[in-house]
Amino acid sequence: MSLSRFIISAGAAVAAGLVFTGNASAQVSDVPWADNNILKLGVVHFAMNDETSDLAGPNTPPGITAEVESPTAPTFTYTRHIGEHFGVELLAGIPFGVDLKGSGTIEGVGQVAEATVATATLSGVYYFTPRTAQWRPYVSVGYNYTTFYDGEASPVLEGALSGQTDVSLTDSTGPGIYAGVNYAAGENWVLSGIIGYNKAETDATLRTDTVVDMGAGPVNVGIVEREMEIELNPVIAFLTVGYRF
């Protein structure tokens, strides 16, 4: 297991374990926020502040870059209250697809690649108002882990690179900061909004089984490997409905 996978797995285990950890000072039975756990479901939008390096490798024209589209996906969050003003929160996006479009010297060709993304952030939360308040604004700071899998090159890209192309992207870890508000909409229901920012980047590797026309017919010249650095750094917005228990 990689260090990044260990960090997020351990963090999620800690958050889940807190469900079973009693905190006598936080057990208040006669206020709206007496329940220590909140599970929320909703949607999340990633507004990418992306920047990429030129695609680099043998026989690669200069100026080929990519633009990462900004996806919207289902999400869930889990919060464990610890005392009056503190908590631990896990933010996670249900795995979703993201597209890369050609830019730079290949702008206008459309989609060049796609991948599936899974992301989660474990953070510490501070609430500005007491547990009895109907409105509970808060801030949080955490650590994000993002993994990319099932990368695929589009036919347009494979045609430009002269062969079937495998796409792989490295995992990303980095800090995240967030601000949100919970609104007690009933005895157990919570409406929430969160906006935040994650530091995230990945390195894309393209391995092309290259076939070129040498005049006498197509010739397989072997695997050509190219690389691109991609900074994502998304601004993230959540809208969720939660249940306290």
C-alpha positions in Angstrom: 0.0 0.0 0.0 1.3 3.4 -0.9 1.8 6.1 1.7 -1.0 8.2 0.2 -3.4 5.3 0.4 -2.4 4.6 3.9 -3.0 8.2 5.0 -6.5 8.3 3.7 -7.4 4.8 4.9 -6.1 5.6 8.3 -7.9 8.9 8.4 -11.2 7.3 7.4 -10.7 4.6 10.0 -10.2 7.2 12.6 -13.3 9.1 11.6 -15.4 6.0 11.6 -13.9 4.8 14.9 -15.0 8.1 16.5 -18.6 7.0 16.0 -18.0 4.5 18.8 -16.0 6.7 21.1 -18.1 8.3 23.8 -17.5 11.9 24.8 -19.3 12.7 28.0 -19.0 16.4 27.7 -20.7 16.3 24.3 -23.7 14.2 25.3 -26.5 16.8 25.5 -29.9 15.3 25.1 -32.2 18.3 25.2 -30.8 20.5 22.3 -31.2 20.2 18.6 -27.5 19.4 18.1 -27.4 16.6 20.7 -26.8 13.9 18.1 -23.1 13.6 17.5 -23.1 12.2 14.0 -24.3 13.7 10.7 -24.4 11.8 7.4 -25.0 14.0 4.4 -25.8 13.3 0.7 -25.8 15.8 -2.1 -23.8 17.1 -5.1 -20.4 18.6 -5.5 -19.0 20.8 -8.2 -15.3 21.1 -9.0 -14.3 24.4 -10.7 -10.8 23.5 -12.0 -8.0 26.1 -11.8 -6.0 23.8 -14.1 -2.7 24.4 -15.8 -0.7 21.8 -17.8 2.8 21.5 -19.1 3.4 20.8 -22.8 3.2 17.2 -23.8 6.8 16.0 -23.8 8.4 13.0 -25.4 10.0 11.7 -28.6 8.7 13.1 -31.9 6.2 15.4 -30.1 5.4 18.8 -31.6 5.7 21.7 -29.1 2.7 23.4 -27.6 0.3 20.5 -27.1 -1.5 21.0 -23.8 -4.9 20.0 -22.3 -7.8 21.6 -20.4 -9.5 19.7 -17.6 -13.3 20.1 -17.6 -15.1 21.0 -14.4 -17.3 18.1 -13.3 -20.3 17.9 -11.0 -20.8 14.6 -9.1 -22.7 13.0 -6.3 -21.1 13.3 -2.9 -21.4 12.2 0.8 -20.0 13.6 4.0 -19.7 12.2 7.5 -19.2 14.5 10.5 -18.5 13.5 14.1 -19.0 16.2 16.7 -16.3 16.4 19.4 -17.5 18.7 22.2 -19.3 22.0 21.7 -17.4 23.6 18.9 -15.2 20.9 17.3 -15.6 18.0 14.9 -14.0 15.7 12.4 -15.4 15.6 8.9 -14.9 13.2 6.0 -15.8 14.7 2.5 -15.9 12.2 -0.3 -17.0 12.3 -3.9 -18.6 9.2 -5.3 -16.3 8.1 -8.2 -17.0 10.2 -11.3 -15.6 10.8 -14.8 -13.5 13.8 -15.9 -12.7 14.8 -19.5 -9.6 16.4 -20.9 -9.9 18.6 -24.0 -7.1 19.6 -26.3 -5.7 23.0 -26.0 -2.6 24.9 -27.0 -1.7 23.9 -30.6 -4.5 21.3 -30.7 -7.2 23.5 -29.3 -10.5 22.8 -31.0 -10.0 19.0 -31.5 -12.3 18.3 -28.6 -11.9 15.5 -26.0 -8.4 13.9 -26.0 -8.7 11.7 -22.9 -10.9 10.8 -19.9 -10.4 9.2 -16.5 -12.4 8.2 -13.4 -11.7 10.1 -10.2 -12.2 9.1 -6.6 -11.4 11.8 -4.0 -11.7 12.2 -0.2 -10.7 14.8 2.4 -10.4 14.3 6.2 -10.5 17.5 8.1 -10.8 19.1 11.5 -13.8 21.4 12.0 -14.4 24.5 14.1 -18.0 25.7 14.6 -18.5 29.4 15.5 -21.9 29.0 17.2 -23.0 26.6 20.0 -24.7 23.4 19.5 -28.1 24.9 20.3 -27.9 27.4 17.4 -30.1 26.7 14.3 -27.4 28.2 12.0 -23.9 26.8 12.5 -21.2 28.4 10.3 -17.8 26.6 10.4 -14.4 26.4 8.9 -12.2 23.3 8.4 -8.7 22.4 7.4 -7.8 19.0 6.1 -5.8 16.7 3.8 -7.0 15.5 0.5 -6.3 12.3 -1.4 -7.3 11.9 -5.0 -6.8 8.8 -7.2 -7.3 8.5 -11.0 -8.0 5.2 -12.8 -9.5 3.8 -16.1 -7.7 6.5 -18.1 -8.5 6.3 -21.9 -7.2 8.2 -24.9 -9.8 9.4 -27.5 -9.6 8.2 -31.1 -8.6 11.7 -32.0 -5.5 11.6 -29.7 -4.6 8.0 -30.8 -4.8 9.2 -34.5 -2.5 12.1 -33.7 0.0 10.0 -31.9 -0.1 7.2 -34.5 -1.2 4.3 -32.4 -3.2 2.8 -29.5 -2.4 4.8 -26.4 -2.6 3.9 -22.7 -3.2 6.7 -20.3 -2.2 6.6 -16.6 -2.3 9.4 -14.0 -0.5 9.5 -10.6 -2.4 9.9 -7.3 -2.5 13.3 -5.7 -2.3 14.4 -2.0 -2.5 17.9 -0.7 -4.1 20.3 1.8 -7.6 21.6 1.6 -9.4 24.5 3.3 -13.2 24.9 3.6 -16.0 27.1 4.9 -19.5 25.9 5.4 -22.8 26.3 7.2 -25.3 23.9 8.7 -29.0 24.8 9.1 -31.1 22.7 11.4 -34.2 22.1 9.3 -36.0 19.8 11.8 -35.4 17.5 14.7 -32.9 15.4 12.8 -32.5 17.0 9.4 -29.7 19.4 8.3 -29.2 21.5 5.2 -25.6 22.4 4.4 -23.5 24.3 2.0 -19.7 24.2 1.8 -17.1 26.0 -0.4 -13.5 25.1 -0.4 -10.2 24.7 -2.2 -7.9 21.6 -2.7 -4.3 21.6 -3.7 -4.1 18.8 -6.3 -1.9 17.8 -9.2 -1.1 14.7 -11.2 1.4 13.5 -13.8 -0.1 11.9 -16.9 1.9 9.3 -18.8 0.9 8.3 -22.4 2.3 5.1 -23.8 1.7 4.7 -27.5 2.2 1.5 -29.5 3.4 3.5 -32.5 2.8 2.5 -36.1 4.1 4.8 -38.9 4.0 4.6 -42.6 7.6 4.2 -44.0 6.5 4.3 -47.6 6.5 0.6 -48.1 3.6 0.1 -45.6 2.9 0.6 -41.9 5.8 -0.3 -39.5 5.5 -0.8 -35.8 8.3 1.2 -34.2 7.5 0.2 -30.6 6.3 2.0 -27.5 6.7 5.8 -27.4 6.2 7.3 -23.9 5.1 10.9 -23.4 4.4 12.9 -20.2 2.4 15.9 -19.1 2.2 17.6 -15.7 -1.3 18.7 -14.7 -2.2 21.1 -11.9 -5.9 20.9 -10.9 -6.3 23.0 -7.8 -10.1 23.0 -7.8 -12.5 25.4 -6.0 -15.2 23.0 -4.6 -18.8 23.7 -3.8 -21.1 21.2 -1.9 -24.9 21.3 -1.4 -26.1 18.5 0.8 -29.0 17.2 3.0 -28.0 15.5 6.2 -29.4 13.4 8.9 -28.3 13.5 12.6 -28.1 10.3 14.6 
